[in-house]
Every structure is written in C-alpha cells, then in structure tokens.
Amino acid sequence: MPHVTLRDGARMHYWDIGRGPACVLLHGFGMHGWMWLPLVAPLALRNRFILPDLRGFGRSHLLPIRKYNALEQHADDLEDLLTALDLKQPALAGMSMGACTSLEYQRRYGFDRVSGYLNIDNPPCVTGKPGWPWGLFGERHLVFRNELRELIADMGEHAPYTRFEELPKTLRGRMWQHLAQFGMDAVENRGLQRLFSLGRFEPLIKRLAGTGQWRVYLDIMRTYAELDHDWRDSVGRTQGKIFRVFAGTHSRLYPIEGQMAFARYVPDVEIVRFEGAGHCVQFDSPALFTRELGRFLDDVHRRPQRVAAEPQRLRA
C-alpha cells in the first residue's frame, strides 16, 4: 500500500487511482480516503485521484496529532504529500474537516501549488461569533462547543497511555453517542441516518473507526471546541484559481447562508447548491456529486495556469 513519509517521520497512507491530471481529495472527520472510490471511479479514465487517509483515520489511524491545532497538523501533512509525490498543479478538494484543512493550508502556504480548489459543504468561518451566526451547527454552535468541552474534560482526565478499553464504559458510551449523532446530523437520507445510528454500538464502531489511537479524536474535537477557525481574511487570496463551492441546502452542520457568504470574499466563486442534500452532499446526492466534480475538473484543466514564483514555504 502506498505511503508518504511526513516531516515528523510518520508514514501516511493514501489511495492512488486513475490517470491524467491529478486531484487530491481530503475526507471529513471520521471518514476514510476509500469512501471517495465509488464516487471518483467514473472519472478515473481521465483523472488521477490521490485520496489520503488523513492522520488519525483509515490506514493512518495510528499516527498521533503532534500539534495543539489539529488543522495545522493536517495542513502540514498536505504540504508534505504534495512535495513527496511531486504533483504538478493538482486540483484540490476538501469536505468538512478536509475543507478546513485546505483553507488552513491556503492560509499557511498559499494556493500556488494547486490549479483549483473545490470546497465541499464548509463555510469560510466555522466558529460562531458576533456577526457570524453560521458556525458549526449554526444557532446550536455554543451548545455544541460546550458539550464537546465537557466530554473532552472528562476523557482528558485519563492518561495518554490509557487503552481505550480501560476507559469507563459510561465515558466510552458518551463518546460513541456523540459521534453517532454527529453522523446522523450530517446526512438527510433516512437509510444513511439509520446506518450512522449504529455508531452507538461499540463492537461495530470499533471495527470501523479503530481505537488504537483514540486520543486523535479527542485532539480534533478540542480543535473545534477551543480554537477560532476563521479564514475570511485569507480565503480571497486565490491568485485567479478556480474556486468552487458545493453546498447542501439542508446541511444541519453548516447553514447554507454561511456557505453562500463565500461570494463576499472570493472573486468569481461559483457556488453549486445541492438541493435537499445535507452536509455529506456526496452521500445524499452521489450522481450529482460525481457529475459536478467532473465538471469542476474539466474547467480546471481547460484553464491555462499562470506560472507563479516559487513561494517561500512555511515550516513548523
């Protein structure tokens, strides 16, 4: 299985399928790179897809988060991936946490290395604050953050070396209940909601998500619960690259109004509304997602790319 070695020596797994110009697709929280496979397969005859398992997930599950800000960690890993694979102006797409990673990457490194960016159901600011009511879970943002903080505080009392099975059963149950509800809120399809509800059953979710590095989930939860993630000042610096947004009109995680607000900050952004879809537009409207992804890639590949001076790369 292909891996890239990151700056801290960790080896991150990725999937590499198709042929042609490259597109890097970043998954959301709790997901794996392989979840993109059925969606990109129809496009693989003319596009190459790089589908990493981000640190802490999939076959990269055992890699620890070494930074307090997990999004900075994932952004650094993305830079290392692009460098290791020597990708020439790939398209970049990110969904939810993958979109946050992409926006953090753009703030830290710029978009000189990519040919275009696709932002999937994520606003330019995920932290609710005065004047911005469209953070994660919208009007429920403060309630959600407080619930996360309580869970983090209770789980954080246990030493880093504590095995997941040694945590109190009630505490483990609270975490699975929280993650299952998060998954159910992410989709509108009733069948998928029932599937995500099974996340409450520990034997099943342990096999799917893994618990060998359970503190990674905690580290990422802390990132959303305690830090301010606002890219409105930096997101417009796209240097003429194609910038597209896929937005679920029924997204319960990120209200559609916040995603439509990209038009205030990004010149020439195109916003594609997925009518009736929730946060995971790729699961609620898979055929439309594949079709619009193909259109995005066709548009990116047709646009002549300006050759920019090699930027100074940030190293942490």
VMD Tcl script that draws the C-alpha trace (Angstrom):
set ca {
  {0.00 0.00 0.00}
  {1.38 3.46 -0.88}
  {2.55 5.74 1.92}
  {4.36 9.07 2.13}
  {6.81 9.95 4.88}
  {5.87 13.18 6.65}
  {8.21 15.70 8.26}
  {7.93 14.05 11.69}
  {8.78 10.63 10.25}
  {5.18 9.37 10.32}
  {4.00 7.42 7.25}
  {0.60 8.48 5.89}
  {-1.39 6.10 3.74}
  {-3.09 7.20 0.53}
  {-5.02 5.70 -2.38}
  {-3.84 6.48 -5.91}
  {-6.20 5.60 -8.77}
  {-6.81 6.72 -12.34}
  {-4.67 8.50 -14.89}
  {-4.34 12.05 -16.16}
  {-4.16 15.37 -14.28}
  {-4.16 14.86 -10.54}
  {-6.82 15.76 -7.99}
  {-6.24 15.46 -4.22}
  {-9.45 14.76 -2.28}
  {-9.50 15.25 1.51}
  {-12.16 13.47 3.57}
  {-14.07 14.69 6.61}
  {-13.92 13.78 10.30}
  {-14.47 10.08 10.98}
  {-14.16 9.17 7.30}
  {-11.53 7.33 5.24}
  {-9.95 8.01 1.87}
  {-11.55 4.89 0.37}
  {-15.00 6.43 0.81}
  {-14.34 8.53 -2.31}
  {-13.65 5.48 -4.50}
  {-17.17 4.77 -5.86}
  {-17.69 8.49 -6.48}
  {-14.50 9.08 -8.47}
  {-14.35 5.75 -10.31}
  {-16.45 7.04 -13.28}
  {-13.92 9.87 -13.72}
  {-10.74 7.82 -13.31}
  {-10.15 7.24 -17.01}
  {-9.22 10.88 -17.47}
  {-8.21 11.96 -13.95}
  {-5.78 10.71 -11.34}
  {-7.13 10.81 -7.79}
  {-4.94 10.98 -4.68}
  {-7.09 10.03 -1.67}
  {-5.12 10.29 1.58}
  {-6.19 8.78 4.88}
  {-5.59 11.87 6.99}
  {-3.59 11.46 10.18}
  {-5.72 9.62 12.73}
  {-8.11 7.98 10.24}
  {-8.30 4.94 7.99}
  {-4.93 3.27 7.50}
  {-3.28 6.34 9.03}
  {-5.26 5.82 12.24}
  {-2.25 5.14 14.46}
  {-0.49 8.40 13.57}
  {-0.72 10.84 16.50}
  {-1.60 14.52 16.30}
  {1.52 16.36 17.45}
  {0.19 19.93 17.32}
  {-2.39 21.59 19.53}
  {-4.19 22.75 16.40}
  {-5.02 19.55 14.52}
  {-5.90 21.51 11.36}
  {-2.37 22.93 11.23}
  {-1.08 19.36 11.54}
  {-3.21 18.18 8.63}
  {-2.24 21.23 6.55}
  {1.45 20.45 7.07}
  {0.77 16.84 6.11}
  {-0.91 18.02 2.90}
  {2.16 20.10 2.03}
  {4.38 17.07 2.65}
  {2.12 14.90 0.47}
  {2.26 17.33 -2.46}
  {6.05 17.57 -2.11}
  {6.65 13.83 -1.76}
  {4.52 12.95 -4.79}
  {5.90 15.90 -6.81}
  {2.40 16.71 -8.05}
  {2.31 19.39 -10.76}
  {-0.58 21.81 -10.18}
  {-3.13 19.26 -8.91}
  {-6.71 20.23 -8.24}
  {-7.53 20.21 -4.54}
  {-10.89 19.34 -2.96}
  {-11.81 19.08 0.70}
  {-15.00 18.09 2.51}
  {-15.81 19.37 6.03}
  {-12.64 18.73 8.09}
  {-10.84 18.23 4.77}
  {-12.11 21.64 3.67}
  {-10.93 23.19 6.94}
  {-7.56 21.56 6.30}
  {-7.49 23.03 2.78}
  {-8.37 26.53 3.99}
  {-5.75 26.30 6.72}
  {-3.27 25.10 4.10}
  {-4.12 28.09 1.91}
  {-3.56 30.47 4.82}
  {-0.20 28.91 5.69}
  {1.17 28.00 2.26}
  {-0.96 29.72 -0.36}
  {-2.55 28.03 -3.38}
  {0.37 28.46 -5.79}
  {0.82 24.70 -5.94}
  {-2.77 23.87 -6.89}
  {-4.70 24.52 -10.10}
  {-8.12 24.98 -8.50}
  {-9.98 24.37 -5.27}
  {-13.32 22.69 -4.52}
  {-14.81 23.42 -1.08}
  {-17.43 20.84 -0.05}
  {-20.07 21.95 2.48}
  {-17.92 24.16 4.67}
  {-18.14 27.92 5.28}
  {-15.19 30.37 5.37}
  {-15.57 30.53 9.17}
  {-16.61 27.55 11.32}
  {-16.59 29.39 14.66}
  {-19.80 31.10 15.68}
  {-19.26 34.65 16.93}
  {-20.98 38.06 16.97}
  {-21.83 38.97 13.38}
  {-21.31 35.38 12.19}
  {-24.19 33.06 13.21}
  {-23.26 30.36 10.69}
  {-20.57 28.43 12.51}
  {-20.66 24.69 13.12}
  {-24.30 23.74 13.88}
  {-25.43 27.32 13.36}
  {-27.60 28.53 16.24}
  {-26.57 25.46 18.28}
  {-22.88 26.33 17.97}
  {-22.32 27.35 21.61}
  {-24.31 24.38 22.93}
  {-22.30 22.04 20.69}
  {-18.97 23.51 21.81}
  {-19.93 23.24 25.49}
  {-20.93 19.59 25.05}
  {-17.59 18.90 23.39}
  {-15.69 20.65 26.16}
  {-17.43 18.58 28.83}
  {-16.63 15.35 27.01}
  {-13.01 16.41 26.42}
  {-12.55 17.37 30.07}
  {-13.91 14.04 31.30}
  {-11.87 11.97 28.85}
  {-8.79 14.13 29.31}
  {-8.55 13.06 32.95}
  {-7.23 9.72 31.74}
  {-3.55 9.42 30.98}
  {-2.42 9.41 27.34}
  {-1.24 5.82 27.66}
  {-4.65 4.56 28.84}
  {-6.02 1.95 26.48}
  {-9.48 2.72 25.16}
  {-10.87 -0.48 26.67}
  {-9.69 0.74 30.10}
  {-11.78 3.90 29.97}
  {-15.02 3.81 31.99}
  {-17.79 2.19 29.98}
  {-20.14 5.14 30.51}
  {-17.49 7.52 29.16}
  {-16.90 5.37 26.08}
  {-20.64 5.27 25.54}
  {-20.87 9.06 25.67}
  {-18.20 9.39 23.01}
  {-19.86 6.89 20.66}
  {-23.25 8.54 21.25}
  {-21.77 11.91 20.36}
  {-20.08 10.63 17.20}
  {-23.18 8.69 16.11}
  {-25.37 11.79 16.48}
  {-22.79 13.80 14.55}
  {-23.01 11.30 11.70}
  {-26.81 11.28 11.73}
  {-26.88 15.07 11.55}
  {-24.53 15.01 8.55}
  {-26.96 13.33 6.13}
  {-30.59 13.72 5.08}
  {-31.03 10.21 3.65}
  {-33.04 8.16 6.17}
  {-31.22 4.95 5.36}
  {-27.86 6.59 5.97}
  {-29.13 8.10 9.20}
  {-30.07 4.61 10.43}
  {-26.63 3.38 9.39}
  {-24.87 6.15 11.32}
  {-27.06 5.43 14.34}
  {-25.30 2.07 14.61}
  {-22.27 4.03 15.77}
  {-23.75 3.77 19.26}
  {-22.82 0.07 19.30}
  {-19.21 -0.11 20.42}
  {-18.22 -3.51 18.91}
  {-19.27 -2.34 15.44}
  {-17.82 1.17 15.51}
  {-14.54 -0.09 16.96}
  {-14.04 -2.24 13.88}
  {-14.86 0.63 11.51}
  {-13.15 3.54 13.24}
  {-10.43 1.91 15.33}
  {-9.48 2.91 18.86}
  {-5.75 2.24 18.96}
  {-5.14 6.00 18.79}
  {-8.37 7.17 20.42}
  {-6.82 10.43 21.61}
  {-6.70 11.63 17.99}
  {-10.49 12.01 18.10}
  {-10.09 14.00 21.30}
  {-7.40 16.22 19.79}
  {-9.58 17.07 16.79}
  {-12.64 17.66 18.96}
  {-10.54 20.06 21.06}
  {-9.51 21.92 17.92}
  {-13.15 22.65 17.11}
  {-14.20 23.26 20.73}
  {-11.46 25.64 21.82}
  {-9.87 27.37 18.82}
  {-11.11 30.07 16.48}
  {-11.16 28.93 12.83}
  {-11.91 31.92 10.64}
  {-10.43 32.12 7.13}
  {-12.39 35.11 5.84}
  {-9.30 37.32 5.72}
  {-7.18 34.82 3.80}
  {-9.62 32.90 1.62}
  {-9.74 35.53 -1.11}
  {-6.04 35.16 -1.88}
  {-6.54 32.52 -4.55}
  {-4.43 34.22 -7.30}
  {-7.00 33.69 -10.02}
  {-7.50 29.97 -9.42}
  {-10.89 28.38 -9.99}
  {-12.72 28.31 -6.66}
  {-15.95 26.32 -6.40}
  {-18.26 25.52 -3.51}
  {-20.62 22.55 -3.16}
  {-23.29 23.38 -0.56}
  {-26.08 21.21 0.81}
  {-29.23 23.31 1.12}
  {-30.38 21.23 4.12}
  {-26.99 20.99 5.83}
  {-27.51 20.91 9.59}
  {-23.81 21.22 10.31}
  {-23.23 24.38 8.28}
  {-26.21 26.59 7.36}
  {-26.44 27.37 3.66}
  {-26.26 31.13 4.39}
  {-22.71 30.79 5.68}
  {-21.61 28.90 2.59}
  {-23.25 31.39 0.26}
  {-21.18 34.05 2.05}
  {-18.09 32.85 0.13}
  {-19.30 35.24 -2.56}
  {-18.31 38.14 -0.28}
  {-14.70 37.04 -0.01}
  {-13.69 35.10 -3.13}
  {-13.70 36.77 -6.56}
  {-15.56 34.77 -9.21}
  {-16.50 31.93 -6.86}
  {-19.13 29.52 -8.22}
  {-21.50 28.03 -5.67}
  {-23.29 24.81 -6.61}
  {-26.37 24.20 -4.47}
  {-27.25 20.56 -3.79}
  {-30.99 20.91 -3.28}
  {-32.33 18.76 -0.44}
  {-28.88 17.42 0.50}
  {-27.38 17.58 3.95}
  {-23.79 18.11 4.98}
  {-22.47 15.00 3.21}
  {-23.60 16.02 -0.26}
  {-21.57 13.20 -1.79}
  {-23.69 10.62 0.06}
  {-27.08 12.32 -0.26}
  {-26.66 13.15 -3.98}
  {-23.92 10.84 -5.30}
  {-24.76 11.06 -9.02}
  {-24.93 14.85 -8.95}
  {-21.72 14.98 -6.93}
  {-19.79 12.90 -9.46}
  {-21.17 14.92 -12.36}
  {-20.30 18.27 -10.76}
  {-16.88 17.01 -9.67}
  {-16.19 16.06 -13.28}
  {-17.31 19.49 -14.47}
  {-15.06 21.18 -11.91}
  {-12.05 19.13 -13.06}
  {-12.81 19.78 -16.72}
  {-12.96 23.52 -16.04}
  {-9.71 23.45 -14.07}
  {-7.86 21.51 -16.76}
  {-9.09 23.79 -19.54}
  {-7.90 26.97 -17.82}
  {-4.29 27.95 -18.63}
  {-2.26 28.00 -15.45}
  {-0.16 31.03 -14.67}
  {3.38 30.19 -13.61}
  {3.92 31.77 -10.23}
  {7.19 32.37 -8.50}
  {8.05 29.60 -6.10}
  {6.63 30.76 -2.75}
  {8.53 30.65 0.48}
  {7.22 27.57 2.26}
  {6.28 27.70 5.90}
  {7.92 25.07 8.03}
  {6.79 24.46 11.57}
}
mol new
graphics top color blue
foreach p $ca { graphics top sphere $p radius 0.5 }
foreach p [lrange $ca 0 end-1] q [lrange $ca 1 end] { graphics top cylinder $p $q radius 0.2 }
display resetview
